[in-house]
């Protein structure tokens, strides 16, 4: 990957934990959705309804990924927060027990170094994302769902399965350690240098 390995300052983690009043007694899920507004907004609405039904069991934060949007979290329920634009993304990636992301190369390569299993939902009719999400399922580092087939029940079951099944956590931690040992930027420089 050419995404840099995350560098997190523990003080910032504590600030984020306090800001969202996160409890260590319930799993924390971070939903970080990108992509075109026509596909992003309906997905966020559906997942938000599913998460509200899971509130006794989880806590969550949702980032709409709206450039220039409000960077202050809005409390939307007893266990949930909403960001139009999340300025503490890396901290929440670090604090969460699982992620919900799209299936683009950037989203996946930014997620793997945090070692958190993820639910990935590719943008409809997007070949690269569909192939990436199939690979996520094949590697068992997360669960892949198609947006056009989502229901509240499917989302809830997938989130609970992602949290409960240790296989996902073991596999993503293995891939995280492997990925951290590689330096995509250095590899590119090594290949390009002879041509300069």
C-alpha positions, 0 to 999 in steps of 0.5 A, a space after each residue: 500500500 502507498 497509504 502511510 502507516 497510522 501514527 496515533 498520539 495516545 492523548 488524542 485517543 483519550 480526547 476522542 474517547 471522552 468526546 464520544 463518551 465511549 464505554 469499554 463495556 460495549 463494542 464500538 463500530 465506526 462507519 466511514 462511508 465515502 462515494 457519490 451522494 446518491 449512493 452514500 446517503 441511502 446507505 447511511 440512512 439504512 445502516 443508521 436504522 439498523 444501528 439504532 436497533 442494535 443500540 443495547 449491544 453496540 455504540 457507534 459513530 457515523 462519518 458522512 464524509 461530506 467535504 466542508 461539512 460540520 466537523 463537530 459530532 452530533 449526538 443522535 441517540 444514547 449510543 450514537 454520534 454523527 459527523 458530517 466530516 470527521 476530523 478524528 478518523 484515525 483515532 476512531 479507526 484505532 478505538 473501534 472494534 469493527 469498521 463499516 467502509 466502502 470497498 475502494 482501494 483507498 478505503 481498504 488500504 487505509 483500514 488494514 493497518 489498523 487491524 480491525 475487521 470490516 464490513 465492506 459495501 461496494 458502490 453499486 456497479 463499480 467493478 473495482 469495488 466489487 472485486 475488492 469486496 470479493 477479495 475481502 470475503 475470500 481472505 476472511 478479513 471482513 464481510 462483504 455485502 451488496 448495497 442493492 440487497 441490504 435489509 435491516 436484518 442483514 446489516 444487523 446480523 453482519 455487524 454482530 457476526 463481525 464482532 463475535 467471530 474471532 476468525 475475522 480479527 485473527 485474519 485482519 491482524 495477520 494481514 496488518 502485520 504483513 502490510 506494515 512490513 512492506 513500504 509501498 512508497 519505498 518500493 516505488 522509489 526503488 523501481 523508479 530511481 534507475 530511470 532518473 
